[in-house]
Amino acid sequence: MPSVFERRGSAARVREIEPFRVVEILARARALAAAGRDVVHMAAGEPDFATAAPIVEAGRAALARGATHYSEAAGLPALREALSAYYQRDYGLDIDPGRIVITPGASGALLLLSALLLNPGESLLMSDPGYPCNRHFLRLVEGRGQLVPVGPQTRYQLTGELLERHWREHTAGALLASPANPTGSVLRREELATLAATARARGGYLLVDEIYHGLGYDVATPSVLEVDPDAFVINSFSKYFGMTGWRLGWLVAPAAAVPELEKLAQNLFISMSTMAQHAALACFEPATRAILDERREAFRARRDFLLPALRELGFEVPCTPEGAFYIYANAGRFTDDSQAFCLQLLEEHGLALTPGLDFGRQRANEHVRFSYTTSLERLEEAVARLAGVLR
C-alpha cells in the first residue's frame, strides 16, 4: 500500500524547486573516484585548501574549554565586533556590530532576508546567469526570482537601466552578486551607486551577495556599503576564509531590520555553531590573513593558466573573470546540450564540470562552468584531456 506521502506528494513549492545539478555531478564524480577512476574535479564551488591551521586550532581550543553551548541568536558578540573591525580595516567603513548578524552560511543569510523582505507573490530582480539557489530561497517563502538575461555587454551584471526596464509592480528589489557566480565579474563602485540609486528611487530593497570578497584579482572589489549604507549584504566564511564545512556566514542590515532578523533567527536556527564562531575569530589575525592571501594568489595563477588554455581549445570566454574562482565558458562550438556534454566528459574522460543549466535560462545549454579549485597540475591534466577529446 502506498504511503501517505506517495499518495499526496510534496507541497507545490517543493515541486517547483529545481535540483542543484552541480551536487548531482559531484556525487557521481565521487562515486567514480571511489571506484578507482581518476577524476579531475572542476565542478565544486569549494576551495581545495583545508581550513587554515590557525582557524582549526581556535576551534579545537574552543571545544577543549567547553564552548559548546548555544550562542546568541545573532551570533557571538566578539565575532560581530571582529567583523566590524574587518569592515573598518578592509573597506574604511564604520559598521556598528549591532548591524551584523551571524548566520549558518550565506545560505542562512539569504533565507533570513527572503523571509524578512518578501511578501507572497513579490519578486527580486536577479541576473541570468546567476547562482541557482537564490531564486529557490525566494520560492520557499512564496516569492519569485525575476530573472533578467544578461551577457558580455554588461559583464553579465545587472545595470541601472536593466532595473528600470524590468521593474514591475510586484518587484520588491534586486539581488546582485559581486564577484559573481558563475562568471567571476565584479561591479565597480559607480555601478553599485547607480544600482542603489535606481532601487531606492523605486522604493525597493537592494541585496548584494559579497561572498567572494577577498578573491579579487584585477580590479578593486568595493562593498555596496561604501555607496549605500541601507543595502543588505550577504557574506560567508566559506570562500576566501576557506571554512566551507563549518557552515558560517553573516549579513549586514540596516539597524531597524535587526530585531526582526533576530526574531527569525531565534525561530529558524536558535543559534549558529558555537565552535565555528570561535574558530572564525582567528580569521582576522594577521598570520591567518597572510595564509589566505597566499591562497588567493594561487587561485590567480590557476585562472591565468586555465583561461587562455580554454580559449585556445575553442571555448568562448568574452569577459575575463575578475574574482571568485570560476570561468563561465560558451561551449556552443562543441554542444547544444551542456548537461549531456558534462555527463559525457565525466563518464568517459573523468572531467567534472558544471552545466550552464544550473545557472538560469539565458543560453544555458551552450555554457559550462569551470571551477579552478584544484591544483595547477590537475588543471594541466584537465586541459590535456580536453584537447584529446575536442580536437
C-alpha positions in Angstrom: 0.0 0.0 0.0 1.5 3.4 -0.9 2.4 5.7 1.9 0.5 9.0 2.6 3.5 10.9 1.0 3.3 8.7 -2.1 -0.4 9.5 -2.4 -0.3 13.2 -1.6 3.2 14.2 -2.8 5.2 17.2 -1.7 4.0 20.8 -1.5 3.7 22.7 -4.8 6.6 24.9 -3.8 9.0 22.0 -3.5 8.0 20.6 -6.9 8.9 23.9 -8.4 12.3 24.0 -6.9 14.8 22.5 -9.4 17.6 20.2 -8.3 21.1 21.7 -7.8 22.8 19.9 -10.7 26.3 20.5 -9.5 25.5 18.4 -6.4 24.5 15.5 -8.7 27.7 15.9 -10.7 29.7 15.9 -7.5 28.0 12.8 -6.2 28.7 10.9 -9.5 32.3 12.2 -9.6 32.9 11.0 -6.1 31.4 7.6 -6.9 33.6 7.2 -9.9 36.7 8.2 -7.8 35.7 5.7 -5.1 35.6 3.1 -7.8 39.2 3.9 -8.8 38.6 6.3 -11.7 41.0 9.3 -12.0 38.6 12.4 -11.9 39.7 16.0 -12.2 37.3 17.9 -10.1 36.3 21.3 -11.6 32.7 21.4 -10.6 32.5 22.3 -6.9 32.5 25.9 -5.7 34.7 25.0 -2.8 38.4 25.8 -2.2 40.5 22.7 -2.3 42.7 24.0 0.5 41.9 22.7 4.0 40.8 25.3 6.5 43.9 27.3 7.6 45.7 25.9 10.7 45.1 28.9 13.0 41.4 28.7 12.4 41.3 25.0 13.1 43.4 25.5 16.3 41.0 28.2 17.5 38.1 25.8 17.0 39.9 23.0 18.8 40.7 25.3 21.7 37.0 26.3 22.0 36.0 22.7 22.2 38.6 22.0 24.8 37.4 24.7 27.1 33.8 23.7 26.7 32.4 26.3 24.4 29.7 24.0 23.2 26.5 25.8 24.3 24.1 27.9 22.3 25.3 31.4 21.4 23.1 34.4 21.0 20.7 34.1 18.0 22.5 37.0 16.2 25.9 35.4 16.9 28.8 35.8 19.4 29.3 39.5 20.3 33.1 39.0 19.9 32.6 37.8 16.3 30.3 40.6 15.4 32.8 43.1 16.8 35.6 41.3 14.8 33.6 41.7 11.6 33.0 45.4 12.4 36.8 45.8 12.7 37.2 43.9 9.4 35.0 46.4 7.6 36.9 49.3 9.1 40.3 47.8 8.2 39.5 46.5 4.7 36.9 49.0 3.5 37.2 52.0 5.7 33.6 51.6 6.8 32.2 52.2 10.3 29.7 49.3 10.7 28.1 49.0 14.1 28.5 45.4 15.3 24.8 45.6 16.1 24.0 45.6 12.4 25.8 42.3 11.8 24.0 39.0 12.2 25.9 35.7 12.1 24.2 33.0 10.1 24.6 29.3 9.2 26.4 30.1 5.9 25.5 32.6 3.3 22.5 30.4 2.6 21.2 31.0 6.0 21.6 34.8 5.5 19.6 34.6 2.3 16.9 32.5 3.9 16.5 35.1 6.6 16.4 38.0 4.2 13.9 36.2 1.9 11.6 35.7 4.9 12.1 39.3 6.1 11.6 41.2 2.9 9.2 39.4 0.5 5.5 39.0 0.7 3.8 36.2 -1.2 3.9 37.0 -4.9 6.7 39.6 -4.7 10.0 39.2 -6.6 13.6 40.2 -6.6 15.3 41.0 -9.9 18.4 38.9 -10.4 20.8 38.2 -13.2 20.5 35.2 -15.6 23.0 33.5 -15.4 23.4 33.6 -11.6 23.6 31.4 -8.5 20.7 29.0 -8.8 19.7 28.6 -5.2 18.8 32.3 -4.9 15.5 32.0 -6.7 14.7 28.8 -4.9 15.0 30.5 -1.5 12.5 33.1 -2.7 10.1 30.4 -3.9 10.3 28.8 -0.4 8.7 31.9 1.1 6.2 32.2 -1.8 8.2 34.8 -3.6 9.8 34.7 -7.0 13.2 35.2 -8.7 12.7 37.6 -11.6 15.4 36.5 -13.9 16.9 39.2 -16.2 19.0 37.9 -19.1 22.5 39.5 -19.1 25.5 38.9 -21.3 29.1 40.1 -22.1 27.9 43.6 -22.9 27.3 44.3 -19.2 29.9 41.8 -18.0 26.9 39.5 -17.0 25.7 42.0 -14.4 22.5 43.9 -13.9 22.6 47.7 -14.6 20.5 50.6 -13.5 19.0 50.7 -17.0 18.0 47.0 -16.7 16.5 47.5 -13.3 14.4 50.4 -14.8 13.3 48.3 -17.8 12.3 45.1 -15.8 10.9 46.6 -12.6 7.2 45.7 -12.1 4.5 46.3 -9.6 5.4 43.1 -7.8 9.1 43.8 -7.8 10.4 44.3 -4.2 14.0 44.9 -5.0 17.1 43.5 -6.7 19.7 40.8 -5.7 23.2 41.4 -7.1 26.4 39.4 -6.7 30.0 40.8 -6.9 32.2 38.9 -7.6 29.5 36.8 -9.3 29.0 33.1 -9.6 29.3 31.7 -12.3 31.0 34.5 -14.2 33.5 36.0 -11.8 32.5 39.5 -12.8 32.9 42.4 -10.4 30.7 45.5 -10.0 32.5 48.8 -10.0 31.8 51.4 -7.3 30.0 53.7 -9.7 27.9 50.8 -11.0 26.9 49.9 -7.4 26.0 53.5 -6.8 23.7 53.6 -9.9 22.0 50.4 -9.0 21.5 51.5 -5.4 20.0 54.9 -6.6 17.7 53.1 -9.0 16.4 50.7 -6.4 16.0 53.5 -3.9 14.0 55.6 -6.4 11.7 52.7 -6.9 11.2 52.2 -3.2 12.9 48.7 -3.4 15.4 46.8 -1.5 19.0 46.2 -2.6 20.7 43.0 -1.6 24.2 42.2 -2.6 26.0 38.8 -2.4 29.6 39.6 -1.4 30.7 36.0 -0.5 33.7 36.1 -2.9 35.1 39.3 -1.5 38.8 38.7 -0.7 39.1 36.8 -4.0 39.5 39.6 -6.4 42.3 39.8 -8.9 42.5 42.7 -11.4 40.2 45.4 -10.2 39.0 46.8 -6.8 36.1 44.9 -5.2 34.1 47.6 -3.4 31.4 46.7 -1.0 27.9 48.2 -1.7 28.0 49.6 1.8 30.5 52.1 0.6 27.8 53.7 -1.5 24.6 52.6 0.1 24.5 52.1 3.9 21.0 50.8 3.8 21.8 47.9 1.5 21.6 44.3 2.8 24.9 42.5 2.4 25.3 38.7 2.4 28.8 37.2 3.1 30.4 34.0 4.2 33.4 32.4 5.8 33.3 29.7 3.2 35.2 31.1 0.2 38.1 33.5 0.9 38.2 32.3 4.6 38.1 28.6 3.5 35.6 27.4 6.1 33.0 25.7 3.8 32.3 22.7 6.1 31.9 24.9 9.2 28.8 26.4 7.7 29.2 30.0 8.9 28.2 33.3 7.3 26.9 36.7 8.1 24.7 39.6 6.9 24.8 43.3 7.4 21.4 45.0 7.6 20.0 48.5 8.5 19.7 48.8 12.2 15.9 48.9 12.0 15.8 45.5 10.4 18.0 43.7 13.0 15.3 43.0 15.7 13.1 41.2 13.1 16.1 39.3 11.8 16.9 38.2 15.3 13.3 37.0 15.8 13.5 35.0 12.7 16.9 33.5 13.6 15.6 32.5 17.0 12.8 30.6 15.4 14.6 29.1 12.4 18.1 28.4 13.8 18.2 29.1 17.6 21.9 29.8 17.1 24.8 29.1 14.8 27.6 26.6 15.6 29.3 28.0 18.6 32.5 26.1 17.9 32.6 27.5 14.3 32.1 31.0 15.6 35.0 30.8 18.0 37.2 29.3 15.2 36.2 32.2 12.9 37.7 34.7 15.4 41.1 33.5 14.2 40.2 34.5 10.6 41.2 38.1 11.2 44.6 37.5 12.8 47.5 38.9 10.6 49.1 35.4 10.3 45.8 33.9 9.1 45.2 36.7 6.6 48.7 36.1 5.2 47.9 32.4 4.6 44.6 33.3 2.9 46.1 36.0 0.7 48.7 33.4 -0.5 45.9 31.1 -1.4 44.2 33.9 -3.4 47.4 34.3 -5.4 47.3 30.5 -6.1 43.8 30.9 -7.5 45.0 33.8 -9.6 47.8 31.6 -11.1 45.3 28.9 -11.9 43.0 31.3 -13.6 45.9 32.8 -15.6 46.7 29.3 -16.8 43.2 27.9 -17.4 41.6 30.9 -19.1 43.9 31.1 -22.2 44.1 27.4 -22.4 40.3 27.1 -22.7 40.2 29.9 -25.3 42.8 28.1 -27.3 40.7 24.9 -27.2 37.7 26.8 -28.7 35.7 27.8 -25.6 34.4 31.4 -25.8 35.0 33.4 -22.7 34.3 37.0 -23.7 34.9 38.5 -20.2 37.9 37.8 -18.1 36.8 36.6 -14.6 37.9 39.3 -12.2 37.1 37.5 -8.9 35.9 34.2 -7.4 37.3 31.0 -8.9 35.1 30.3 -11.9 35.2 30.5 -15.7 31.8 30.6 -17.4 32.6 29.4 -20.9 30.5 29.1 -24.1 30.8 25.6 -25.4 28.5 26.1 -28.3 31.2 25.0 -30.7 31.0 21.5 -29.2 27.4 21.1 -27.9 23.9 22.4 -27.7 23.2 20.3 -24.6 25.5 21.3 -21.7 24.0 18.7 -19.4 24.8 15.8 -21.7 28.2 17.3 -22.6 29.2 17.5 -18.9 27.9 14.0 -18.2 29.8 12.6 -21.2 33.0 14.3 -20.1 32.6 12.9 -16.6 31.7 9.3 -17.5 34.1 8.9 -20.4 37.0 11.2 -19.6 37.0 11.8 -15.8 36.4 15.6 -16.1 33.8 17.1 -13.7 32.3 20.4 -14.9 29.0 22.1 -14.1 26.4 22.5 -16.9 25.1 26.0 -17.6 21.5 24.8 -16.9 22.3 25.2 -13.2 22.6 29.0 -13.5 19.4 30.0 -15.3 17.9 30.1 -18.8 20.0 32.5 -20.8 21.8 30.3 -23.4 22.3 27.8 -20.7 22.6 24.8 -23.0 25.6 26.4 -24.6 27.6 27.1 -21.4 29.6 25.2 -18.8 31.3 26.4 -15.7 34.9 25.5 -14.8 35.9 25.9 -11.2 39.6 26.3 -10.7 39.6 24.9 -7.2 42.1 22.2 -7.9 45.8 22.3 -8.2 47.6 23.7 -11.2 48.9 20.2 -12.0 45.4 18.8 -12.1 44.2 21.7 -14.3 47.0 20.9 -16.7 45.8 17.3 -16.8 42.3 18.5 -17.5 43.4 20.7 -20.4 45.3 17.8 -21.9 42.3 15.5 -21.7 40.0 18.2 -23.2 42.5 18.7 -26.0 42.3 15.0 -26.8 38.5 15.0 -26.8 37.8 18.2 -28.6 40.4 18.1 -31.3 
